[in-house]
Amino acid sequence: MKAPICGICLNSGILCSSCQGRLDSGEITEREIEVSRSIMKLSSRIKILREAEIRKVVETENALVLIAAEGTADKLVGKGGIAVRWMTEEFGKRVKVVEESRDFRAFVQELLFPVPVLTVNVLHTPRGETLRVVIPRGKKPSISPREIGKIAETVFGKSVEIVSGRR
C-alpha cells in the first residue's frame, strides 16, 4: 500500500524526520496518518488493499473522503464495499473513496455520485473566483452540499458552492 507517509512510518508508531517535517508544515495531517495506518492493518485481512494508493484524506464534520491515485479507488473500496464499511465503523463517519483528478468537474462528479452535475460555472466576485456546481433540484447527495464544497475547496484551493438547478 502506498500512503501519504513513508513505509517505515506506516508500519511503526513513530514518524521519521521527513514525515514529521511534512506533518509540521501541514502538507499531511494527523488524520491521514491515522487512516493510512488503520488501512495498513486492515490489509492483512483484505489483501486487495495492499495495491491501493492513498493520495490525500479530507475530513469534514460528517464524512471522511479518501482520495486515491488513478486506478486504485476500487481497491480502497474492497470487494462488495467491505473496506469502506469497515472504515465507516472504525471512524464513525461516512467514508467516500474518489479517484484523484486534475479535472474539477470529474472530481466533483465522483464526490456527488449518483447525483449528476448539470453544469459548473465560474463566478468572478470581489472576493475572487468561485466555482458553482449545479445539480438537479430535488436530488440529495450522500454527503451534504456544504461538505462537498469544503472538500473540493481543500483539494482545488478555490471557493466552491453546490446549488440546485432545474431539470
C-alpha atoms as one frame of an Amber mdcrd trajectory, in Angstrom:
protein
   0.000   0.000   0.000   1.171   3.496  -0.771   0.238   6.263   1.635   0.982
   9.947   2.313   3.730   8.788   4.725   6.690   6.505   4.033   6.526   2.743
   4.551   8.655   2.788   7.694   6.411   5.365   9.366   3.335   3.498   8.149
   4.397   0.317   9.938   5.881   1.882  13.070   4.283   4.036  15.705   6.626
   6.971  15.072   7.413   9.385  12.257  10.790   9.844  10.602  12.177  13.379
  10.385  10.972  13.748   6.782   7.377  12.714   7.515   7.398  14.731  10.749
   8.505  17.792   8.748   5.651  17.236   6.278   3.205  16.981   9.187   4.575
  20.124  10.849   4.314  22.085   7.579   0.697  20.998   7.046   1.447  19.003
   3.893  -0.045  15.933   5.599  -2.448  15.678   8.530  -2.725  13.564  11.675
  -5.937  12.088  10.248  -4.119  10.998   7.062  -1.555   9.196   9.195  -4.236
   7.583  11.351  -6.306   6.454   8.349  -3.236   5.147   6.481  -2.076   3.096
   9.473  -5.564   1.755  10.022  -5.894   0.669   6.387  -2.429  -0.901   6.535
  -3.565  -3.063   9.476  -6.751  -3.990   7.624  -4.689  -5.029   4.577  -3.563
  -8.144   6.460  -7.187  -9.369   6.201  -8.205  -7.695   2.920  -5.349  -8.382
   0.509  -6.531  -6.046  -2.282  -5.812  -3.050  -0.009  -2.087  -3.752  -0.468
  -2.420  -2.499  -4.059  -4.191   0.732  -3.061  -2.620   4.186  -3.067  -3.956
   6.972  -0.855  -3.025  10.462  -2.018  -4.985  12.539   0.496  -7.589  12.251
   3.229 -10.056  15.100   3.712 -12.245  15.124   6.799 -15.403  17.119   7.356
 -17.880  17.123  10.210 -19.772  14.053   8.955 -17.576  12.493   6.282 -14.138
  11.144   5.565 -13.061  11.300   1.915 -10.145   9.190   0.744  -8.583  10.418
  -2.468  -6.960   7.510  -4.256  -4.425   7.551  -7.063  -5.900   6.968 -10.512
  -6.966   3.363 -10.982  -6.823   2.414  -7.293 -10.153   3.636  -5.870 -11.786
   0.226  -6.357  -9.001  -1.376  -4.311  -9.679   1.014  -1.408 -13.393   0.252
  -1.564 -12.769  -3.501  -1.406 -14.870  -6.304  -2.792 -18.530  -5.546  -2.139
 -17.517  -2.373  -0.281 -16.065  -4.297   2.667 -13.189  -1.873   3.304 -15.461
   1.197   3.214 -17.929  -0.453   5.601 -15.089  -1.304   7.983 -13.681   2.258
   7.823 -17.161   3.713   8.407 -17.411   1.693  11.623 -13.802   2.422  12.610
 -14.000   6.196  12.186 -17.715   6.729  12.896 -18.231   8.787   9.743 -19.477
   8.235   6.226 -16.486   7.186   4.105 -16.292   8.048   0.423 -13.473   6.989
  -1.891 -12.796   9.041  -5.027 -10.017   8.997  -7.579  -7.597  11.861  -7.835
  -8.266  14.082 -10.822  -6.956  17.357 -12.170 -10.342  17.889 -13.811 -12.563
  19.716 -11.306 -15.833  18.575 -12.877 -14.790  14.889 -12.915 -13.671  15.074
  -9.290 -16.887  16.743  -8.091 -18.983  14.325 -10.150 -17.345  11.437  -8.306
 -17.970  13.130  -4.950 -21.634  13.694  -5.802 -22.268  10.286  -7.415 -25.014
   9.189  -8.110 -26.285  12.786  -8.325 -25.291  14.211 -11.732 -23.543  17.534
 -12.242 -25.617  19.680 -14.595 -23.010  22.389 -15.047 -20.027  24.094 -13.465
 -19.960  27.893 -13.662 -17.040  30.173 -12.861 -18.168  33.264 -10.972 -15.885
  36.268 -10.645 -16.638  38.063  -7.394 -14.878  40.825  -5.444 -13.510  38.056
  -3.162 -12.090  36.132  -6.118 -13.141  33.223  -8.267 -15.927  30.865  -7.129
 -16.815  27.593  -8.826 -20.569  26.994  -8.725 -21.654  23.401  -9.247 -25.275
  22.994 -10.288 -27.099  19.740  -9.501 -30.716  18.746 -10.297 -33.372  20.120
  -7.966 -34.676  17.522  -5.537 -31.582  15.313  -5.724 -29.786  14.783  -2.402
 -26.117  13.728  -2.447 -24.935  11.263   0.219 -22.653  13.963   1.659 -24.123
  17.423   2.276 -23.507  20.028  -0.446 -21.772  22.265   2.114 -19.314  19.493
   2.984 -18.740  18.619  -0.677 -17.908  22.277  -1.276 -15.384  22.215   1.591
 -13.773  19.033   0.273 -13.455  20.432  -3.252 -12.048  23.700  -1.844  -9.417
  21.753   0.113  -8.351  19.769  -2.937  -8.501  22.521  -5.577  -7.829  25.626
  -3.479 -10.796  27.548  -4.879 -14.091  28.661  -3.399 -16.825  26.148  -4.301
 -20.578  26.164  -3.847 -23.103  23.451  -4.687 -26.572  24.683  -5.733 -29.758
  23.069  -7.034 -30.806  23.931 -10.556 -33.709  22.734 -12.606 -34.422  19.603
 -14.515
